[in-house]
Amino acid sequence: MSFFLIENEEFGPVFIQEPDDVIFPLDSGEKKVVMHCEARGNPPPTYSWYINRTEVNAESDYRYSVIDGNLLINNASEITDFGKYQCKAENGFGTVLSRDALLQFAYLGAFSVKTRGGVSVREGQGVVLMCTPPPHSPEIIYSWVFNEFPSFVAEDSRRFISQDTGNLYISKVQPSDVGSYICLVKNTVTNARVLSPPTPLTLKTDGIMGEYEPKIEVHFPTSVLAARGVTVRLECFALGNPVPTITWRKINGNIPKKARLRKSQAVLEIPNIQLEDSGTYECKAENPRGGTAFKGHLQVYTLPQWVRMINDTQMDSGEKLQWECKATGRPRPTYRWLRNGLPLTSQGRVEIVNGEVTIHKVQQTDSGMYQCVAENKYGAIYSNAELKILASAPVFVHNPLRIIATLGKDVLLECKPRASPKPRITWKRGDRRIHIDFCVLSHRIMLLRNNTLRIVNSSRADEGNYVCRAENQLGSAEMTAILWVKDAMRVELSPSRVEVTVGESVVLSCKATHDTSLDVAFQWFFNQKPINFQQDGGHFEYIQTQSSTVDLMIRSILLKHAGKYGCRAQTSADTVFAEAELLVRGPPGPPGVVIVEEITDTTATLSWTRGLDNHSPISTYNLQARSPFSLGWQTVKTDPDPVTGDMESAMAVELNPWVEYEFRVVASNAIGTGDPSAPSRGVRTKEAVPSVAPVNVSGGNGRRHELVISWEEFQNGEGFGYIVAFRANGTRGWKEKMVTSADSTTYKYRDETFPPLTPFEVKVGVYNNKGDGPFSKVVIIHSAEGEPREAPSDVKAYIISSSEIRVTWKPPNPGPGRPRGYEVLLNCLRVLVCVGVYARTFTDTPAQPPTNLMWIQEGNNVSLSWDPVKAKDNESDVIGYMGRGHNQVTRTINPSTMLSLPEGGTYIIEVRALSEGGEGAVSSQVRVVTSSGKLKAS
């Protein structure tokens, strides 16, 4: 119903879209201009338009039509349609005028076809070539063509094209400047371009111009006016010999840092100009013969901008209206007022002082649409508001009004009729009118300034009917307030304080004692926020046990459930709120930040801050560490041991030297172990002489005559390395080899004098800058195996089917290696034994032929090239190529070759890839025909 009433409220027109400035290209194919305007209002507004303050008659002039507020102009022309446009929207509640919108027309005329006279100057003399542009609108861009299009004149310190006049200035003419010059102009809106007739430039033959002092030919106006926010270009260029240098400065100030010098400093460009950029600017032209300067003042103006606007207002008849609008601008804006589109002036009850309007004792005739207009000579802005003067007899929306009060509490009986002008209010109880004197005598019943009747410390005797009467000159109405006084409600929440442990459950019970004639509603709160029983993970359950009692079940309690729980009971007469406190015992919270205060080679002194004990005292702390060599976090030994809950510092002991560690602390109490603290920063223990030998020393395999030794990595300080000691089993002397890389875990020793599978005694030690550490236990490691010396014997083959053969053999006698497998070849059946050293037969030859053959004639020679062939995994590697042609065979390792062919014949050339397995597939043939010394390929 509220939405329905708002939608149907009647109001005056309010602009949604006002017309914008338009630049319309005259060469447009449609010849139709649209000026946009849209307003909302109830009833919907009607529209009309003004051109240069004259109303458009769309009915009598077929070129104009108004559709949905928009003005359409057919066959638009600059002569009849150029100017300022304003939209008017009106309905039965008033009229508003839009801002002004300027309609301009973009066009670019043609240059005069009249031949231009030539310009002749001496070498070294300055010259100005006039552009004299054709009629145009709006802005155009100038450039010059030298001799022929598209050869454009490049601007530099000697040549300048003014974008104000379009003229080309050459400060010092050189012989290279002689030629024909054409001015090209481009319209910035339509992008249309036109070219002027050429202007020839020649040199006089009566001598060369000597040096002379600069003469400024291009300069900005002595007074420059610019709008704030635009980009300003100040031009300055001089003729002279030698070529003058242009410099800029701001008198009594600094040139803005955002300013940029363009075109060899002939243009000073200031973007996004602001008020502080105003001032006097000077350009100076200098050469060795002298100098000259020009000064001009830059003034920045701003359009008006609102600081305070007027708003829609509703008033009772007879009241005083005061509106104020305020705007900034440069020059300072002036103000004028409109009512329903017409000028409003000081007269009678109306007073206007600049942006303030006052209307004394408003009347129904003052209703309408008001506009405050702030303007300076650069633009105007409009602030719109509707004034409604209300006039109606009193009406009560709610009647009768039923009020249930609580015994002993104050009662407010409001009387708020809709009426305009404001009505006179009187109260009575039964047949007895409540007078001011009565209010003073009773001290319990009083009439407030807003016509509300207040009853202090209500009792049963105050029950009954109270009548409010409202009356103005348009009529009267009465409203009855029926008052009941009920006993106050009491709420008991039990238990009021309870302690539980994480994982337990608890029930809070809320019981209300109230007047039985009233219904009661309950709501539960947690830390003063309503509990959402659908979104709390099943921990809370609402249980209605009786009509006046509700329970809150909290299951599987978590630490986050600790806090204050509230029960609110509400009747139509009263609202009561009660709270209970829930304490939750649980494992401790994480300790605070862990700091490493001191570090040695095997210890680290740590300190931390206590975390929450969650209502159960902390009994112990557990110190944990991790390093690149540990599997996650590991508990470390401490001093003292244990670390009791009243401590905030301890030492981690039995750490490994020269290892990067992170530490954290975990607290425990009688309930459990809490979350760990955040890790400390990483620290490295000090270095020490290695005390632990490498482990898991092993080895074997490798290539023939190699002894391979490996171990697990271990570090213990800077300059860390390994000592690998070994000796053949049964010998006395140890060979020792230093492995200086701490990351190495393998050492290979090669000696062709010892036979395969020779047993060696091996041990690996460690050292660092602090000294040598221990060796590992001695282990036996064998050197690499050798290849088989005997072939399998008694090889037999049995045909099983057309595609299967069964092959059997006897293993060879044991040799310097353990057989790992056998290879069966069926070309002519034989069996090879495979051990640690493998012997491979050649794999297939390349199946891919050379492709993309190309040839080039060089006298009687033919130069050939082709794409390289890449062998597949099951093919032999390509080691070269073979080419054949005219009984010639050429071998090369590169994918190219040279062949010599006799004249007068037809020859076939082809190429193959070569591998260890033999010749590969042949390429496509190249047929070459030689005739009279010329080669032709087919």
Phi, psi and omega in degrees: 000322179298317179298319181298318182292320179296315182298331184260008176290135181271141180202163181283173185291140177229126183291132170263321178219127176254156183295145176251161174299142182229135169246114188253123179290126180293337180272011178294141183291329185282325184059033182231126180252139177239123173254121189270143176201132177211138179221153173251157180178163178221107007288162181305139183283159169256163188233151168212164186231153176235139173242118182052045178070008177251131184290137178279129177260091184290340181282324183269338181250111185296341182287342183250142173210144180248117182235117181052037179091341181276141178263123177253129180243116178266148180051048183295143178221152182293326185296315186263337191244355177293137175149194182262134182245144180219134181260139177242128178240135183212149168217192185294348182260353176152184185226141173229149177251140178280173172292164176283142175233132183266128174257117176243165181236130181266128177203164176216114180283184180258148174296154171297137181278359181298134181297134180268140181288152180284160178241127182236126182223166175280153173298134182092348179274152176276156182211151175237124176256121186279138178270315182050072186292158178283172176302142184200163173196137352275256185287153172231158178248136183255143168209166182233141177257135180255114178072299181208150179288138006256046179273103185265151176288125179272128180278138177208197182294343182260337184232139184213137176248118180281129175275359173270313182257336184086355184285152176259126182245128175241114187290328183211110185285137177241162179304329181291348180278348182295131180159197183253134183241132181233130178274129178245128178242146181229129177285129185288343180262309185271345185064012176292147180231145173221153182245142177277164169298153182289149174243111180286139175241123180233166178256137174286155183256010184266019175129178181250139181289130178282181181291146176209158186286158184295150174226117182287118181258333180239128175205158179283165182295158177294338176225115182251127179246126184220147178278143179300136177099344181273174175259128182254134176244119176253121183260144176203120181213144185230150170268150180171162178220115000297169182301126183291156173256134182259132173230156183232152170204160176251125182292133179057043179171183180248144174297134182306142180298332181285348183292150180229142175264129182239161172051060178056039176072012178282345181232128171258117184249125180241107180279158175044059187293139181236172185302324182290349178278353178298155178147184181262126181248144181232134170247143183230132178250129184221145166214178184302341182274348181150194181204163178210157185221162177219139180240143176213149183259129178258123179240132182255130176246159178228144173289156177299144175224139185287137169254321177220134181241166178266155183233157177305140185221138172245133183222155172278150177301135179098346179281171181254129178264132174228119178237145175221132171238148184215137182221155173254162178170164177224112004295163181300132184286155171256168186234147169216158185239144176236143170235118184054041175083357182247151182301139176249128183233163177293122181191129177061242182282353184260127175237129179235124174229103182054243183269015181244136175231137178231131176238117181276140176047070184300148180236171180300328181290346179279350178300148176150189181262126180248145178225130172260126182248119175254128186211147164233187188288356180255353179167170181223148175232152185240136170242126188246146175204153178253135175252121177247126175260116185277143177208106179201150173289156181301138176220133176258126180288315181250118182201119002280169181250118182261125185234128175249119183251163178261135182303128178088352179264162176284150180235136175246123176251107185272148175230099185232078177282157168274121182196148175207125000291175184303134183275165172271133186249135171227148179242148171213153176242117188063237178262001187259124180282139179270109182264164176298320179300319180299321180296319182292322183288320186285328183065353179253336181242124181219153180257118181279169184295335179268020177070013176276136178268124182249129177245118183269138175054063187298149179225175179299330182292343181277353180296146177146194182257131176241133185244128175254130179243128178243137185213131168227187185291348181263351179154189182213163177201156179236150177228134180255128175253118181261120186250127168245142178244121184244160176298147179291146180271146175238144180233133177239123179248119184228146350288156182280339176211130184218141177246131179224167178252149179310133179097343178279178179231158181211154177238126172255132184245132181241119183237130180250136172251119189209173176297127186291346179280352182250144173275148181239141177238142183244153172211137181260145180230148173235116184051045174069014175244137181301139179280130175263104187288345179270343188238021182248030171065022177078008180281332184251140176222132179267124184235119176267108182270318177221173181296334182245014180222133175228148178244151172244114177266126176244112184259151174045061189297139175249167179302325183291349180275357177291141179153201182254130179250130183242147175238125178247123176250135186222132169241178178291349180253335192206157173225128181232143183231134177227150183231149173230151182253133179244119175258134183242118174273139180199180176301155182297157172283172181293139174298163179286190188304136180264128182243132175270107187272329182208143182225134173238195181287333183229003182225159174215125178269121185246149172224156182207173175248151184291143171263189179291138177270351178051048171065021172215119188304142177289128182265314183216161172242143178245124179266131182233153181217157172217151181216172178299344183257001182255158175268084180075203182280134180233141176290135180250155176288149186229162171226112005283170177225116005276171174265110187280166187292344179271003182261152177228022178200145177197169181246128171275130186238172179058040174276163177272138179293152172056045179232139178280122181238149163241147182235151171212165185232139178237132180259149177228150172222192185295341183269326180167191181257133183272187178286150181286160174290171171292148181296149173288172172292154180288134177226152179251132175292158181292159179281156179207164176301131181305135180244352182238132180278156174302153183239170178054046176288128182206193179163208183104185181062214182084186179274167182303140180069018178250143170248116183255125181238133179224160181203175178268141185294146178205136181233153183203031177142174181284150184071028185283143177199183183237151173244115181259118180243136181207157176203148178297140183303126179099350177266171187255315186283140176266136169268130179242134179233135180271130172248104190276348180273122180293339182273351182285142177227013181217143174224136180242129178242128183242131178207113184284000181274338181265143184285167178299153177056036175282129178282137178234143168273132186225140170216152183232127178248177181227159176205162169210194184294340181276341181146186182268144176256189184282163173265155174287173174294151180285131177236159178260126179230134180267148174287176186293158179285165173252172180281157180299144180258345179235151177269157173301153182240170176056049179282129179226146180233137179234130178280123180262315179208188181293342183234009184227141176226136177259126183242133177230156178200168175255136180297153176287167175296148180304139180229205183279041180181154179265121180303133179254349181169176181229151177243128183254122176248130187254004178300302164228113200306124174209159183234131177246145177264142181247130174232208184298332177255124185261144171244125184248139170279163180294142177273184184300154174283160181300128179275343182271122178280161172299140182235171176057051178291134177230149181223152179223133178279131173225087185067237178269007183254151175242120178266122182251147171213157182205168178285138179299151177261131177254123181287146176278175184299327183264015182241157177291149178295144178285126180248358180166190183222154178232126178246141179236137176188128181052054178058018176256139175239122182239133177247140181208151176268349181259156179280050177196157179198173180233131178240141176256124183240134176292160179281157173073063177185174177243132188228145177250131180238134176216158186227142175231152171275146179247141176217176178297336180276353179127199182277142179269192182293149183275147179283173170295153185275142171252120181261120182244127179249123179253133180208123178053042177079002180248143180254138174229136178255143177224000000 
